[in-house]
Amino acid sequence: MNVLETKLKLCGSNPLTGYDRNGYCNVNMDDIGTHLVCAIVTQDFLDFTYSKGNDLINPTNGFPGLKPGDRWCLCVFRWIEAYNNGFAPYIDLERTPYVVKEKYIPLHILFQYDYRKYIKLRQNSNKNYPFSK
């Protein structure tokens, strides 16, 4: 179940995400990083997490590297850290499991970062700009 209390949807398959690399941000007891937030990454977030020693940009060991607009299951604590520093990426609420709102991020904050808001803003703008916040 997702944070909207409907069926959890696939987060991303290109690149394939999730702790289990099955495309879902599932709860897994072996996942000490709690990779549960289905985010649509932005360049600001990628630069922020890189500055913290987590390179999600460059390909390495079978990891393809991410670019703005990619969906990725982020560590919930990295997302919170990015939020506290003004670099949190948008979240796909249909693809983020219920436990995120239950234990980690209040629903009102999740709604503030709902990626559908970005899509509406982009559709209402005559600008064609890359996915950034």
C-alpha positions as CSV (number, residue, x, y, z in Angstrom):
1,M,0.0,0.0,0.0
2,N,1.2,3.5,-0.8
3,V,1.0,6.7,1.3
4,L,-2.3,7.5,-0.4
5,E,-3.6,4.1,0.9
6,T,-4.0,2.6,-2.6
7,K,-2.0,-0.1,-4.3
8,L,1.8,0.6,-4.4
9,K,3.0,1.2,-8.0
10,L,6.3,0.5,-9.7
11,C,8.7,3.4,-9.0
12,G,11.2,2.9,-11.8
13,S,12.4,0.5,-14.3
14,N,14.8,2.6,-16.4
15,P,17.0,2.7,-14.5
16,L,15.8,-0.2,-12.4
17,T,15.4,1.0,-8.8
18,G,14.6,-0.4,-5.4
19,Y,16.7,-2.1,-2.8
20,D,15.9,-5.4,-4.5
21,R,16.2,-3.9,-8.0
22,N,12.7,-4.9,-8.8
23,G,11.5,-1.4,-9.5
24,Y,9.6,-1.0,-6.2
25,C,10.4,1.0,-3.1
26,N,9.5,-2.0,-0.9
27,V,10.2,-2.4,2.8
28,N,13.1,-4.9,3.2
29,M,14.5,-5.7,6.6
30,D,18.0,-6.1,5.1
31,D,17.8,-2.5,3.7
32,I,19.6,-0.5,6.4
33,G,19.3,2.5,4.2
34,T,15.5,2.4,4.1
35,H,15.3,3.2,0.4
36,L,11.6,3.9,0.5
37,V,11.0,7.4,-1.1
38,C,10.1,7.2,-4.8
39,A,11.6,10.5,-5.9
40,I,11.9,12.2,-9.2
41,V,15.5,13.4,-8.8
42,T,16.5,16.9,-9.6
43,Q,20.0,18.3,-10.4
44,D,19.9,20.2,-7.1
45,F,19.3,17.0,-5.2
46,L,21.9,15.1,-7.2
47,D,24.5,17.8,-6.4
48,F,23.5,17.9,-2.8
49,T,23.8,14.2,-2.2
50,Y,27.1,14.2,-4.2
51,S,28.4,16.8,-1.8
52,K,27.6,14.4,1.1
53,G,29.6,11.6,-0.5
54,N,26.8,9.7,-2.2
55,D,27.5,9.9,-6.0
56,L,24.3,9.1,-7.8
57,I,25.4,10.9,-10.9
58,N,28.3,8.8,-12.3
59,P,28.0,5.2,-13.5
60,T,29.9,2.7,-11.4
61,N,29.8,-1.1,-10.9
62,G,26.7,-1.7,-13.0
63,F,24.9,1.4,-11.6
64,P,24.0,3.6,-14.6
65,G,24.1,7.0,-12.9
66,L,21.0,9.2,-12.5
67,K,20.0,12.3,-14.4
68,P,17.3,14.9,-13.5
69,G,13.8,13.4,-14.0
70,D,14.8,9.8,-13.2
71,R,12.7,8.0,-10.6
72,W,14.7,6.4,-7.8
73,C,14.0,4.9,-4.5
74,L,15.9,7.2,-2.1
75,C,17.0,6.6,1.4
76,V,14.3,8.2,3.5
77,F,16.9,9.8,5.8
78,R,18.8,11.3,2.8
79,W,15.5,12.7,1.6
80,I,14.8,14.3,5.0
81,E,18.3,15.7,5.1
82,A,17.8,17.2,1.7
83,Y,14.5,18.6,2.8
84,N,16.1,20.2,5.9
85,N,18.7,21.8,3.6
86,G,16.3,23.0,0.8
87,F,17.2,20.3,-1.8
88,A,14.5,17.7,-1.5
89,P,13.3,16.3,-4.8
90,Y,9.7,15.7,-5.7
91,I,8.0,12.5,-4.6
92,D,5.7,10.1,-6.4
93,L,3.1,9.4,-3.7
94,E,1.6,6.5,-5.6
95,R,5.0,4.8,-5.6
96,T,6.1,5.5,-2.1
97,P,5.0,3.0,0.6
98,Y,2.6,3.7,3.4
99,V,5.3,3.2,6.1
100,V,6.9,6.5,4.9
101,K,4.0,8.6,6.2
102,E,3.4,6.2,9.1
103,K,7.0,6.5,10.5
104,Y,9.1,9.1,8.8
105,I,7.6,12.0,6.9
106,P,4.3,13.7,7.8
107,L,1.6,13.6,5.1
108,H,1.4,17.4,4.8
109,I,5.1,17.5,3.8
110,L,4.6,14.6,1.4
111,F,1.8,16.5,-0.3
112,Q,4.1,19.6,-0.5
113,Y,6.5,17.6,-2.6
114,D,4.0,15.7,-4.7
115,Y,5.5,15.6,-8.2
116,R,2.1,16.1,-9.7
117,K,2.3,19.8,-8.6
118,Y,5.4,20.2,-10.6
119,I,3.7,18.7,-13.7
120,K,0.8,21.1,-13.4
121,L,3.2,24.1,-13.0
122,R,5.2,22.9,-16.1
123,Q,2.0,22.5,-18.1
124,N,0.8,26.0,-17.2
125,S,4.2,27.5,-18.2
126,N,5.3,28.2,-21.7
127,K,8.8,27.3,-20.6
128,N,10.4,24.0,-21.6
129,Y,12.9,23.6,-18.9
130,P,14.6,20.4,-17.4
131,F,13.2,18.8,-14.3
132,S,14.6,20.9,-11.6
133,K,13.3,22.6,-8.5
